[in-house]
C-alpha cells in the first residue's frame, strides 16, 4: 500500500477531503506566518530595546558630564571667592601698614649673653724672648699658636727650636710631659 498512489475520490467525499486538506495547509501556513511575524516583532523589539538602552546610556553619560562640570564650576567659584576675600584682606593689611613707621628697635629683641670675661694666666700673657729674628717673623710665630701632642719626634724637634737655647724645662713642664700628667703642650 505504501508504494501505491491513492486515487482521488470523486464527488462530495473528494471535495470535502480537498477542502479539509486545503484548510489544514492554510492553518499550517498561517501558523508559519504568525511565527515569522512574532520573530520579526521580537527582533524589532530587541532592536528598539537596544536603541533605547543606548539612548539612555548616552543620556546618563551626558547628565553625569553636566553634573561634573557644574560641580567643578561651583568649586571654582568657591575657590575664587576665598581667593578674593584673602586678596582683600592682604590689601587691607598692606594699606594699613603703609601708614606706620617700619622701623623695628632690634636692640629690644636682643637677649644679653652671659659670657665670662677672658683672663689669661700670667704664663700665657708673657711674650716669648726673641732669638735674633725680625719682629714680623716673631709676630707670625706668636700668631700661629697651636696645640700639639708631645710624643712624636717631629713635634719635639719643633718644640726645642721654638724655645730659647738658654731656657731649661721647668719642673712643672717636665711633669706635664711625663706619664703621670697631661700630654698636651702649647706650641708657638
C-alpha positions in Angstrom: 0.0 0.0 0.0 2.8 2.3 0.7 4.1 2.0 -2.9 0.7 2.6 -4.5 -0.7 6.0 -5.3 -4.0 6.9 -3.7 -6.6 7.7 -6.1 -8.6 10.8 -5.5 -12.1 10.3 -4.6 -14.7 11.7 -6.8 -17.7 13.6 -5.8 -18.7 15.0 -2.5 -16.2 13.0 -0.5 -13.3 14.1 -2.7 -14.5 17.7 -2.5 -14.7 17.5 1.3 -11.3 15.8 1.6 -9.8 18.5 -0.6 -11.4 21.3 1.4 -10.1 19.7 4.7 -6.6 19.3 3.2 -6.7 22.9 1.9 -7.8 24.1 5.3 -5.0 22.2 7.1 -2.4 23.6 4.6 -3.8 27.1 5.2 -3.6 26.7 9.0 0.0 25.4 8.8 0.9 28.4 6.5 -0.9 30.8 8.9 1.0 29.3 11.8 4.3 29.7 10.0 3.5 33.3 9.0 2.5 34.0 12.6 5.7 32.5 13.9 7.7 34.6 11.4 5.8 37.7 12.3 6.4 37.0 16.0 10.1 36.5 15.3 10.1 39.8 13.3 8.3 41.5 16.2 10.8 40.1 18.7 13.7 41.2 16.5 12.2 44.6 16.2 11.5 44.8 19.9 15.1 43.8 20.6 16.4 46.5 18.3 14.2 49.1 19.9 15.3 48.0 23.4 18.9 48.2 22.4 18.4 51.6 20.8 16.6 52.8 24.0 19.3 51.4 26.2 22.0 53.2 24.1 20.0 56.4 24.2 19.5 56.0 28.0 23.3 55.3 28.5 24.1 58.4 26.4 21.7 60.5 28.3 23.1 59.2 31.6 26.6 59.9 30.5 25.7 63.4 29.3 23.9 64.1 32.6 27.0 62.9 34.6 29.3 65.1 32.5 27.0 68.1 33.0 26.9 67.3 36.8 30.7 67.1 36.9 31.0 70.4 35.0 28.5 72.1 37.4 30.4 70.7 40.4 33.7 71.9 39.0 32.2 75.4 38.3 30.8 75.5 41.9 34.2 74.5 43.3 35.9 77.1 41.2 33.5 79.8 42.4 34.2 78.8 46.0 37.9 78.9 45.5 37.6 82.2 43.6 35.5 83.7 46.4 38.0 82.5 49.0 40.9 83.9 47.0 39.2 87.3 46.5 38.5 87.5 50.3 42.2 86.7 51.0 43.3 89.3 48.5 41.0 91.9 50.1 42.4 91.0 53.5 46.0 91.3 52.3 45.3 94.7 50.5 43.7 96.0 53.7 46.7 94.8 55.7 49.1 96.4 53.3 47.4 99.7 53.2 47.1 99.7 57.0 50.9 99.0 57.4 52.0 101.6 54.8 50.9 104.4 57.1 53.1 103.1 60.0 56.8 103.5 60.6 58.6 100.3 59.5 61.5 100.8 62.0 61.9 97.9 64.4 64.0 98.5 67.5 66.2 95.4 67.2 68.0 96.2 70.5 64.7 95.4 72.2 64.7 91.9 70.7 68.3 91.0 71.6 68.9 88.8 74.6 72.1 89.6 76.6 74.7 86.8 76.5 76.3 85.9 79.8 79.9 85.3 78.9 82.7 85.1 81.4 85.4 87.6 80.8 88.6 86.0 79.5 91.5 86.4 81.9 94.6 84.6 80.6 97.1 83.3 83.1 100.4 85.2 83.6 102.3 82.5 81.9 100.2 82.9 78.7 100.4 86.7 78.9 104.2 86.9 78.8 105.9 87.4 75.5 108.4 84.9 74.3 112.0 86.1 74.1 113.4 86.9 70.7 116.1 84.9 69.1 117.5 87.4 66.7 114.7 87.3 64.2 112.8 90.3 62.9 109.7 91.4 64.7 107.4 90.4 61.8 108.7 86.8 61.9 108.2 86.8 65.7 104.6 88.1 65.4 103.9 85.4 62.8 105.2 82.8 65.2 103.2 84.1 68.0 100.1 84.3 65.8 100.3 80.6 64.8 100.0 79.2 68.3 98.7 75.6 68.1 98.2 72.7 70.5 100.3 69.7 69.6 100.6 66.3 71.3 104.0 65.8 72.6 105.2 62.3 71.6 106.3 62.2 68.0 109.9 63.2 67.2 108.9 66.0 64.7 106.9 67.8 67.3 109.7 67.5 69.9 112.1 69.0 67.4 109.9 71.9 66.7 109.4 72.5 70.4 113.1 72.6 71.0 113.6 75.0 68.1 110.9 77.3 69.4 112.4 77.5 72.9 115.3 79.9 73.6 118.5 77.9 73.9 119.2 79.2 77.4 115.9 78.1 78.9 115.5 74.7 80.6 112.2 73.0 81.1 110.6 73.9 84.4 109.8 71.2 86.8 106.0 71.6 86.0 106.7 71.2 82.3 108.8 68.1 82.9 106.0 66.7 85.0 103.4 67.5 82.3 105.3 65.6 79.6 105.7 62.6 81.9 103.4 59.6 82.2 101.6 61.0 85.2 100.3 64.3 83.7 98.7 65.6 80.5 100.5 65.1 77.2 99.4 68.4 75.7 101.6 71.4 75.4 101.2 74.7 73.8 103.4 75.4 70.8 104.3 78.8 69.4 
